[in-house]
Amino acid sequence: MGGTKTDRAYIRRAIEAADLNAVRLALYQNTGDPDLARLPPAAQLDDGQREWLIEQAISWLEENAGPRSLPEPPEAELRQLMNLATGEEMGDLEFEARREQAAFRKYPFLVDWDGEAPRIPDGFEVAIIGSGFSGIVMAVQCELLGVPYYVLERQAEFGGTWNINRYPDVRVDTISSTYELSFEKSYRWSEYFARGEEVRSYLDHVARKFGVRDNTRFSHDLKRATFDEDRDLWRLEVDTPDGPQTLEAKIVVSATGLFANPKRIELEGDDAFEGRIVHPARWPEDLSLEGKRVAIIGNGSTGIQMVGKIAEDAEQTYVFQRTPQWIMPREKYGLPVEPEVHWLMDNFPGYWNWSRYMAGAPLFDTHALVTTDRDWQAEGGKVNPGSDALRKDLTEYIKKETGGRQDLIDRLVPDYAPFSRRPVVDNGWYRALTRDDVELVTDPIARLTETGIETADGTVREVDVIVTATGFEVVKYLHPARFMGRGGTDIHEAWEAADGPRAWIGMMVPRFPNFFMLYGPNSQPVSSGPSQATWFTVWSAFIGRCLKRMLTEGASRIEVTQSAYDSYNEALDEEATKLVMMTREGGIEKNYYVNNEHGRVQVNAPWYGPVFQRMFSEVDWDALELTAKREDAARS
Ligand SMILES: Cc1cc2nc3c(=O)[nH]c(=O)nc-3n(C[C@H](O)[C@H](O)[C@H](O)COP(=O)(O)OP(=O)(O)OC[C@H]3O[C@@H](n4cnc5c(N)ncnc54)[C@H](O)[C@@H]3O)c2cc1C
């Protein structure tokens, strides 16, 4: 057997632990056996069909296993495979959006030169601010096009938000294989839901492998960026270990993330409190919770993720909840990836590709869950059939996980619709609440005393440590750096003078030429798209397309027109009215996706995912103004 020292029993264990849909697709791609195409998706296989599939895969692997990759199949075959994956015929829009998901090409989604690359003029350089996921992907896009770039990173290493968040049990809550970059094809995640430390190592590995490390300047903090209209470039004032420096770049890409600024809550009496108050994004290395009384304020993704681990260590844990969350179970959360499955990834050509594809497939059809169905509501439904069914299932889940404890159930079932907020994953949170040494507190906090927390009913709970898992200032895009565009326009002042941060397709703002944001205002897709890691690639490819056009046409500026920006935002506001999060059923006032000051969706792009994706893959050049600098134009 090529490249392995495995026997039939080992291969069987591998297949049984694997994603059977991916097994079927890889096997079909390798063999073309029509019986495989006739099978239903894995969830609908009967025992006989399942066993037949497993046997077919084992027999094929006994003869053919080996470390090979498959080329991208021709379009019709790829489409057939993708239809088989979900058991449904997809439309052209969906095919276009998902065709790179199985990642057969070397650099899926990213763009390269189609023919010979034009000469890159002196001084045409891209400054990328931030070296988290998005900054690294943008850098790889520049590498691919051969465009000079440098990355400025205020921290001392790669990792972005994963460097900052080192709280107990920090890990991804989307399966690792969807949280990886499609151009790195051989990473061995040790767990199905990687821990923060492993995500940091992953990003460091990718940055080194693809040449980004050499162009990254750590401990470089951008303070101010000013567009020089005479020279069509940005001047960047940067704090460095050698003191302040001024750098220049033709193009600036902000990849500074959404979660750079921890949100602090002001609690009456916090000066008097004698214990420690910590934010998860500032977790002290020396903090041991062994034998301590700990309060956790906040039950978003972070607050919920840490409770199980803290409860194991602490003597007593208090969980302060203001708004209950819809919390969903995740299969394989906390489990290691079996060595047999690693073997399969390495030796079953196509399996890695299709397991990635299948891991992302649950996201394909989520749009119906986040939009209201007026007809359904008229008949007495709450939101739409899917959302109401999910609400019922999750309510049952709460009952089961709390062992039917009515005192908990009454306070844990939300009164708004699922998917109105970022979905939260259950890593044993409900069960932790049933422990004798854990108390769920839902009375509002009145103040801190010297030794504890007093709630509105006058009860004081004595604590040693308070964890404020209260999230981030997500609406403070780019903050605290200042960006000054044409005519001295300050981006934050311009946003505040209107109704908060906005952009065209989440990326560009008029009067700010040659400036792009990754993860800018209204860019987090609300549904039906690929994973976040893939979006970073889709967005970077858009910038790649703009760079290509500038270089091909000899343009020195690219800027979105005011009219395109205005009409895009008008359409966006209209589209957002359909989102459940903006309705009473969605609990509008309780949501970090919503800018409450301005009463509008702030973080999300309200579009159906494939429609949003097309805005990046098919650039609307009419929305953009490209101009050559006068002396450049005169020379050419
Ligand atoms: C605890 C936590 C868990 C998460 N889990 C998931 C998950 O499971 N799945 C998922 O899809 N998403 C998850 N996310 C969302 C996550 O933010 C994104 O997936 C992704 O990591 C963001 O990458 P980024 O590069 O856009 O931003 P970041 O990772 O935040 O990187 C931005 C970088 O910019 C740097 N920077 C900022 N300002 C400046 C400046 N002025 N000068 C120089 N450098 C600067 C920062 O130091 C940072 O390194 C999670 C977020 C958090 C906080």
PDBQT file of the ligand as one rigid body, heavy atoms in Angstrom, charges set to zero:
ROOT
HETATM    1  C1  LIG A 701     -11.932  35.355  21.874  1.00  0.00    +0.000 C 
HETATM    2  C2  LIG A 701     -12.309  35.353  20.423  1.00  0.00    +0.000 A 
HETATM    3  C3  LIG A 701     -12.657  34.147  19.806  1.00  0.00    +0.000 A 
HETATM    4  C4  LIG A 701     -12.999  34.127  18.452  1.00  0.00    +0.000 A 
HETATM    5  N1  LIG A 701     -13.336  32.942  17.873  1.00  0.00    +0.000 NA
HETATM    6  C5  LIG A 701     -13.647  32.910  16.575  1.00  0.00    +0.000 A 
HETATM    7  C6  LIG A 701     -13.969  31.681  15.935  1.00  0.00    +0.000 A 
HETATM    8  O1  LIG A 701     -13.992  30.635  16.539  1.00  0.00    +0.000 OA
HETATM    9  N2  LIG A 701     -14.275  31.697  14.620  1.00  0.00    +0.000 N 
HETATM   10  C7  LIG A 701     -14.294  32.861  13.907  1.00  0.00    +0.000 A 
HETATM   11  O2  LIG A 701     -14.574  32.828  12.706  1.00  0.00    +0.000 OA
HETATM   12  N3  LIG A 701     -13.958  34.030  14.478  1.00  0.00    +0.000 NA
HETATM   13  C8  LIG A 701     -13.657  34.089  15.784  1.00  0.00    +0.000 A 
HETATM   14  N4  LIG A 701     -13.339  35.282  16.366  1.00  0.00    +0.000 N 
HETATM   15  C9  LIG A 701     -13.342  36.504  15.554  1.00  0.00    +0.000 C 
HETATM   16  C10 LIG A 701     -11.885  36.889  15.209  1.00  0.00    +0.000 C 
HETATM   17  O3  LIG A 701     -11.733  38.194  15.600  1.00  0.00    +0.000 OA
HETATM   18  C11 LIG A 701     -11.594  36.747  13.730  1.00  0.00    +0.000 C 
HETATM   19  O4  LIG A 701     -11.886  35.433  13.313  1.00  0.00    +0.000 OA
HETATM   20  C12 LIG A 701     -10.138  37.016  13.373  1.00  0.00    +0.000 C 
HETATM   21  O5  LIG A 701      -9.222  36.458  14.262  1.00  0.00    +0.000 OA
HETATM   22  C13 LIG A 701      -9.895  38.483  13.224  1.00  0.00    +0.000 C 
HETATM   23  O6  LIG A 701      -8.694  38.655  12.543  1.00  0.00    +0.000 OA
HETATM   24  P1  LIG A 701      -8.215  40.100  12.109  1.00  0.00    +0.000 P 
HETATM   25  O7  LIG A 701      -6.920  39.929  11.450  1.00  0.00    +0.000 OA
HETATM   26  O8  LIG A 701      -9.286  40.780  11.337  1.00  0.00    +0.000 OA
HETATM   27  O9  LIG A 701      -8.114  40.921  13.460  1.00  0.00    +0.000 OA
HETATM   28  P2  LIG A 701      -7.185  40.697  14.724  1.00  0.00    +0.000 P 
HETATM   29  O10 LIG A 701      -6.912  39.278  14.955  1.00  0.00    +0.000 OA
HETATM   30  O11 LIG A 701      -7.827  41.476  15.825  1.00  0.00    +0.000 OA
HETATM   31  O12 LIG A 701      -5.814  41.356  14.329  1.00  0.00    +0.000 OA
HETATM   32  C14 LIG A 701      -5.660  42.753  14.245  1.00  0.00    +0.000 C 
HETATM   33  C15 LIG A 701      -4.207  43.082  14.502  1.00  0.00    +0.000 C 
HETATM   34  O13 LIG A 701      -4.019  44.466  14.245  1.00  0.00    +0.000 OA
HETATM   35  C16 LIG A 701      -3.117  44.970  15.209  1.00  0.00    +0.000 C 
HETATM   36  N5  LIG A 701      -3.336  46.423  15.275  1.00  0.00    +0.000 N 
HETATM   37  C17 LIG A 701      -4.495  47.060  15.593  1.00  0.00    +0.000 A 
HETATM   38  N6  LIG A 701      -4.326  48.395  15.511  1.00  0.00    +0.000 NA
HETATM   39  C18 LIG A 701      -3.032  48.606  15.137  1.00  0.00    +0.000 A 
HETATM   40  C19 LIG A 701      -2.255  49.772  14.888  1.00  0.00    +0.000 A 
HETATM   41  N7  LIG A 701      -2.786  51.001  15.001  1.00  0.00    +0.000 N 
HETATM   42  N8  LIG A 701      -0.958  49.615  14.527  1.00  0.00    +0.000 NA
HETATM   43  C20 LIG A 701      -0.400  48.367  14.400  1.00  0.00    +0.000 A 
HETATM   44  N9  LIG A 701      -1.102  47.224  14.628  1.00  0.00    +0.000 NA
HETATM   45  C21 LIG A 701      -2.396  47.356  14.997  1.00  0.00    +0.000 A 
HETATM   46  C22 LIG A 701      -3.504  44.257  16.479  1.00  0.00    +0.000 C 
HETATM   47  O14 LIG A 701      -2.426  44.260  17.397  1.00  0.00    +0.000 OA
HETATM   48  C23 LIG A 701      -3.781  42.863  15.931  1.00  0.00    +0.000 C 
HETATM   49  O15 LIG A 701      -2.642  42.049  15.962  1.00  0.00    +0.000 OA
HETATM   50  C24 LIG A 701     -12.994  35.335  17.708  1.00  0.00    +0.000 A 
HETATM   51  C25 LIG A 701     -12.637  36.543  18.354  1.00  0.00    +0.000 A 
HETATM   52  C26 LIG A 701     -12.311  36.559  19.674  1.00  0.00    +0.000 A 
HETATM   53  C27 LIG A 701     -11.965  37.880  20.328  1.00  0.00    +0.000 C 
ENDROOT
TORSDOF 0
